[in-house]
């Protein structure tokens, strides 16, 4: 089995938590350091205080967003309506057209 690295999950990636109390919930990666990724959802985990999550405990959902001008409100709305089966990689999730 290959080890995941922070490079595998770039900033702005929508990720799924696979372990812990957040298991099964979607977040956006907002920072990375060492073997950890900092994730936020705009509601329980705000951009100002993201959750530090081990890289082993999350998996990318295959969608990236622009983190420029990202607010907790935009992040909340993005996560609320996120459906991995409906989104394609070329859509801009912050335009509001997907959700």
C-alpha positions as CSV (number, residue, x, y, z in Angstrom):
1,X,0.0,0.0,0.0
2,X,1.4,3.4,-0.9
3,X,1.6,6.2,1.6
4,X,-0.4,9.4,0.9
5,X,1.4,12.6,1.1
6,X,0.3,16.2,1.4
7,X,1.1,16.7,-2.3
8,X,-1.7,14.2,-3.1
9,X,-4.2,16.6,-1.4
10,X,-3.6,20.2,-2.7
11,X,-5.1,23.3,-1.0
12,X,-8.6,23.8,-2.1
13,X,-9.4,20.1,-2.5
14,X,-12.8,18.8,-1.3
15,X,-12.0,15.9,1.0
16,X,-13.9,13.2,2.8
17,X,-13.1,12.4,6.5
18,X,-12.6,8.7,6.8
19,X,-11.9,8.5,10.6
20,X,-12.7,10.3,13.8
21,X,-15.8,12.1,14.9
22,X,-15.9,13.8,11.5
23,X,-16.2,10.5,9.6
24,X,-18.3,10.7,6.5
25,X,-18.4,14.5,6.3
26,X,-17.0,16.6,3.5
27,X,-14.5,19.5,4.1
28,X,-12.1,21.7,2.1
29,X,-8.4,21.5,2.6
30,X,-7.3,25.0,3.6
31,X,-3.6,24.4,4.6
32,X,-1.0,21.7,5.0
33,X,2.0,21.1,7.2
34,X,4.1,17.9,7.7
35,X,1.8,14.9,7.5
36,X,-1.3,16.9,8.4
37,X,-3.9,18.8,6.4
38,X,-6.0,21.6,7.9
39,X,-9.7,21.2,6.9
40,X,-12.7,23.5,7.3
41,X,-16.4,23.3,6.6
42,X,-17.5,26.8,7.4
43,X,-19.9,25.7,10.2
44,X,-18.3,23.7,12.9
45,X,-14.8,24.2,11.7
46,X,-14.4,27.7,10.5
47,X,-11.6,29.0,8.2
48,X,-10.2,30.9,11.2
49,X,-9.7,27.7,13.2
50,X,-9.5,24.7,10.9
51,X,-9.3,21.1,12.1
52,X,-5.9,19.4,11.9
53,X,-6.4,16.0,10.3
54,X,-3.8,13.3,9.7
55,X,-3.4,12.8,5.9
56,X,-4.2,9.1,6.4
57,X,-7.6,9.9,7.7
58,X,-9.0,11.8,4.7
59,X,-9.4,11.1,1.1
60,X,-9.8,13.5,-1.8
61,X,-13.2,13.8,-3.5
62,X,-11.6,14.7,-6.8
63,X,-12.8,18.3,-6.9
64,X,-10.7,21.4,-6.3
65,X,-12.0,24.9,-5.6
66,X,-10.4,28.3,-5.6
67,X,-9.6,29.5,-2.1
68,X,-9.3,33.1,-3.1
69,X,-12.1,35.2,-1.5
70,X,-13.4,32.0,0.3
71,X,-15.6,32.8,3.3
72,X,-17.2,30.6,5.9
73,X,-20.6,31.3,4.3
74,X,-19.5,30.3,0.8
75,X,-17.7,27.2,2.2
76,X,-20.9,26.2,4.2
77,X,-23.0,26.5,1.1
78,X,-20.5,24.5,-1.0
79,X,-20.3,21.7,1.5
80,X,-24.1,21.6,2.2
81,X,-25.0,20.8,-1.4
82,X,-21.9,18.8,-2.4
83,X,-22.8,15.6,-4.2
84,X,-19.6,13.8,-5.5
85,X,-21.7,12.0,-8.1
86,X,-23.0,15.2,-9.7
87,X,-19.8,17.4,-9.9
88,X,-17.3,17.3,-12.7
89,X,-13.8,18.5,-12.4
90,X,-14.2,21.4,-14.8
91,X,-17.0,23.2,-12.9
92,X,-16.3,26.1,-10.6
93,X,-18.0,25.3,-7.4
94,X,-18.0,28.9,-6.1
95,X,-20.0,30.3,-9.0
96,X,-23.2,28.8,-7.4
97,X,-24.1,27.1,-10.6
98,X,-23.4,23.6,-9.3
99,X,-25.5,23.9,-6.2
